């Protein structure tokens, strides 16, 4: 909660009256984000509402089964939600590349968020995700940058990443403690992506430099910004 609040207030992610759609993939990160945003409603001064949106589909298209445990859990928790197959153009070839799949899923998420009357959409990207993106941008594109904490789209929606300062290992413990539903089967090409390569490389570097994750993110976010873990 402390790390989420630090990100929220440092980057102005949530304001009074916001209606936030949480992009719920069904994994530990998005479930953790949904629960934390709901929990903090009890204690923070700003008043906001939360809904969940889930897109069915991966690189194989929208024909994969609906994760029934996810839908059941949302109904039991009384959480407003919307579930829909991913957008797919008529001439879309399958399986999709990671880039095309991401674009189609994001288009679907934005459409759903607008239908629910949301002005913010929250993604469950955590500290390790930002570090992996920073490493990939540096090596493959020569750019020292990572995912933005916030981003405006079309003047109608603002994307926020409240978990950006939370390391993945903490989310794993949080998910285990909350007994979230079993996540959907992973995309069959997910383990062969550049992101998996970056994750493996950072894990190897961590053996010699325990702070490699926070150092990568700190460098990519810009000078003068405190390290994500709060240490100098």
C-alpha positions, 0 to 999 in steps of 0.5 A, a space after each residue: 500500500 505504501 508503494 502504491 500510494 507513493 506512485 499515485 501521489 507522485 504522479 497524480 494518478 488518481 483524483 477525486 471523482 475518478 472512475 477507474 477501469 482495471 485491466 484484469 488479465 487474470 494473473 497475480 498482478 492485475 488481481 493484486 491491483 484490483 484488490 489494492 485499489 478497492 482496499 485503499 478506497 477506505 482510507 484515502 481522501 479522494 473518492 473514486 469508483 472501480 470496475 474490472 474489464 477482461 479481454 478474452 484472447 491472446 495471439 491465437 485470437 478470441 476463440 480461447 475459453 472464458 476463464 470461468 473462475 475469474 468471472 465467478 470470483 468477480 460476481 461473488 465479490 460484487 465487482 462491476 465488470 465487463 468481459 469481451 472477446 478481443 477485437 480482431 480485424 477481418 484480415 487479421 492473420 493468426 497467430 498474431 505477433 506480440 505487437 499486434 496482439 497488444 494493440 488489439 487487446 488495448 483497443 478492446 480495453 479502451 472501448 470497454 472502459 469508455 462504455 463503463 463511463 471510466 476516465 482512467 484505465 489501470 494496468 498492473 505493470 510492476 517494478 520488474 516490468 518497467 525494468 525489463 522495458 528499460 533494458 529492451 529499449 536500451 539494447 534494441 532501440 538505443 533509448 533510455 526510457 521505460 513505461 510511462 507512469 501515466 499517459 493520456 489517450 484521445 483526450 478521454 482516457 488516462 492510463 495509470 500504472 499504480 504498481 510501478 514501484 512494487 516488485 514482482 516478488 511482493 505481488 506473488 506473496 500478496 496473491 498467495 495470501 489472497 488465494 486469487 483464482 487460478 490464472 488463465 493458461 499463458 499465451 503459447 508464444 509468451 515464453 519466446 519473447 524479448 521480454 522473457 529474454 530481458 527477465 532472464 538477463 536481469 535475473 542473472 545480473 541480480 546475482 552480482 547487483 541486487 539493486 539492478 531492477 530499481 537502478 534500471 527503472 530509476 535511470 529510465 525515469 529520469 534524474 532527480 527521481 528517488 529510487 523506487 525502493 526508497 533507498 539512495 
